[in-house]
Amino acid sequence: MQTYEYVFTAAVIVSLLVAAVMLIGMAPQLALNASQVDQLKMAAQKIMTQLILNPGSPPDWGGNTNVKASNLTSFGLAVYASFTRDAYVLDVDKVQRLRSDVPEPLRVSPQRALELLGLGGRTAQGTFTVDYGFKLEFKPAVNVTVQVSSSEITVSAFSEYHQPIPGVTITARIFYAEGETIVKAPPEGCYTCKTNASGFCTLPRVGSPFLLVVVAEYHGVQVVKTHVEGGSGGFLLGDTVLSRGSLGGNAYQVFVARVSNGSHLIEAVKTPLTSSGTIDGYQAYRMGFLEPNAVAVASANPFTAIRREVPDSYGSSDAYPPLSYSLERAVRIGPSMYTLRLQVWRTSW
């Protein structure tokens, strides 16, 4: 063998030895990371199952304003029914009580959720410790946006990645006040249109201020969007209406229903209101009945529209570390379809 061949062989052997030493050093860390991912995976699956299949305790805590966050003994978002229970159907009132602007006695804070889910708790010294962090995102199946000009209303439909969706069937109706009465536009039926190649369609603007209810349907997937132009707001939780001011005039429940021919009905019916005191500065009113898939309550003179709203996100932090685990499930919240995305991470190892 020539000298250069010996040198080349020696270099290869040295390189192999260096690589072997590096791989041996990395092996424990790789095993540790795999173990961490498995722990996060199990924690995420447990949390997701608890959220979407368990109604929590008391099971009617979403729409029952007598149940405060401090009264909860179990945390879950599933709809509670006495006889049957649909999988992956969340209670819109429970989801609403995750919003950051809900009156404090009713809102379930992320810290309270961590405690109920067994992900954190208080030490003997009274400090709150957290083992896991989590974040929930509620992504509508179709992103519907509303823009209002002086003469028309533009309804747009986009994907989660902000791409326009053409061919979405839009059904809409406007509710506004005339004296003591809520007026519907159009008077009979609804406005209907399909989004164009740019993902939008236009509706005539009628009345001001007003409540607009939009049903967007795309290949059988339905999303309901409400928009209030002017007027005051509040919260609709179960059969309780929370308003910043007194509700005068006649009140109407606005609801969405699917009829036998596949089209949608957007209607309003008068609803009696009975004052039931105050909650954290809000006037509380009880309704005599609650329409299925009620999306808002509108009151005339002065015009007030109080709607149900699902938060965009909820959790112990808006940011999470690179080593986290994500799960997604398709769920129905009220009359709308969403993707529920859960991100879980450890706060320390």
Secondary structure, DSSP 4 states (H G I P E B T S, - for coil): --HHHHHHHHHHHHHHHHHHHHHHHHHHHHHHHHHHHHHHHHHHHHHHHHHHH---BSTTTTT-TTS-GGG-SB---BPP-SS---TTEE-HHHHHTTSTTS-TTT---HHHHHHHTTSEEE-TTS-EEESEEEEEEEEESSEEEEEE-SSEEEEEEE-TTS-B-TT-EEEEEEEEEETTEEEEESSSS-EEEE--TTSEEEEE--SSSEEEEEEEEETTEEEEEEEEESSB-EEEETTEEEESS---S-EEEEEEEE-TTS-EEEEEEE--EEEEEEETTEEEEEES---TTEEEEEETTTTEEEE----SEEES-S---SS-EEEEEEEEETTEEEEEEEEEEES--
